[in-house]
Amino acid sequence: MTYKPGQKIGYLGGGQLARLLSQSAQSLGLEALVFSVHNSDPAAQVVRHWHQGEISDSAKVVEFLNQISVATFESEFVDIPLLKIALAQTQCDIYPAPDVMAQIQDRKLQKKLFDDYRLPTSPWQDLPDQRSLENYAQENTFPFVLKKRFMGYDGYGTFMIHNPTELKNFIKNHWQENLYIAESFIPFKKECAIILARSLDGSLTHLPFVESHQKEARCDWVRGPLAVKKEKKWIKKLFHFLEQINYIGVMGVEFFLNKGELIINEIAPRVHNTGHYSIELEGFSQFDLHNMALLGQALPPPTKIRGGFAMVNLIGNGQALQIKACSGLHWYGKQENKIGRKMGHLTVTAATPQAALKKALKQRGELGL
């Protein structure tokens, strides 16, 4: 399948992911349109056609979708029933499909998918009421993890429960019926991730496995490529999963590495922070692959990575930013350097992943972050 130069592709959301997707679309000869709340949003700054609106405003969503041929999400946190109503009034396609998004955006349904397709994940239990939570605590050992079914990201909505006192405080301050699941705590040695992609034409590809490091529940850095046990078997299994749920686009998969074995933590139905490094590598970036997948383009085979790479996030510290030009640097155009906010990222290549990370951390320090 081919597309015409200037074909219009739309992004629901205006953050850094939509910004990087828009820039990719433009490099592919596409016309990028962005739907977001503010004209100062990161993605709104880099496109000619910005459309103001809330994702909850069905009429404005319909107006936006009627101007494009295909759309995608920046975030999985969307009202799927409302979006379906809007889509019924347009000729626009949207991927990943809303029904697929509905399963993945809910951590309970996401865990059921893992079980259904025999994808190893931590043991878990649904918590429909407080009694089920109290019974879980009595029948399982501390620590365990409680996760909010919806709207959890960067550690938000995730609670580590170490003892009965913490459980009591959680119930008092956070508990709501049928809104959480419980997971066994996995004493992982490290975390890793992979980016997968599936196109409308059925072709599949992937980026390399990478090691990811979290700081205060946010991704701090990524390095790779990472050799993992049974890599080909895992990729085959994950490709089968994408085919069976008819997933279109890029997906990020996060793992715990425990005793040499991979255990899936979560999946993200979109481009993912652990794949940002791909902009600087040979071949297509994760943003290119996502755009190509939506248009039914044949996806290329995985690119062989020579040497190592590392990506570090540039996290806000409340101080004035020190702007300095360097290769692989991407600022997101955010107006305020808030503490804990993702302001940009930096990617470095070197002979080994370790050398690349050392260099990237040094350059980040020179930026004052």
Secondary structure as UniProt FT lines:
FT   TURN            5..6
FT   STRAND          8..12
FT   HELIX           16..27
FT   TURN            28..29
FT   STRAND          31..36
FT   TURN            39..40
FT   TURN            42..43
FT   HELIX           44..46
FT   STRAND          49..52
FT   TURN            55..56
FT   HELIX           58..65
FT   TURN            66..67
FT   STRAND          70..73
FT   HELIX           80..87
FT   TURN            88..89
FT   STRAND          93..95
FT   HELIX           98..105
FT   HELIX           107..116
FT   TURN            117..118
FT   STRAND          124..127
FT   HELIX           130..139
FT   STRAND          144..148
FT   TURN            154..155
FT   STRAND          158..161
FT   HELIX           164..173
FT   TURN            177..178
FT   STRAND          180..184
FT   STRAND          190..198
FT   TURN            200..201
FT   STRAND          204..206
FT   STRAND          210..215
FT   TURN            216..217
FT   STRAND          218..224
FT   TURN            229..230
FT   HELIX           231..244
FT   TURN            245..246
FT   STRAND          249..258
FT   TURN            259..260
FT   STRAND          261..268
FT   HELIX           273..280
FT   HELIX           286..294
FT   TURN            295..296
FT   STRAND          308..315
FT   TURN            327..328
FT   STRAND          329..331
FT   TURN            339..340
FT   STRAND          342..350
FT   HELIX           353..366
FT   TURN            367..368
//
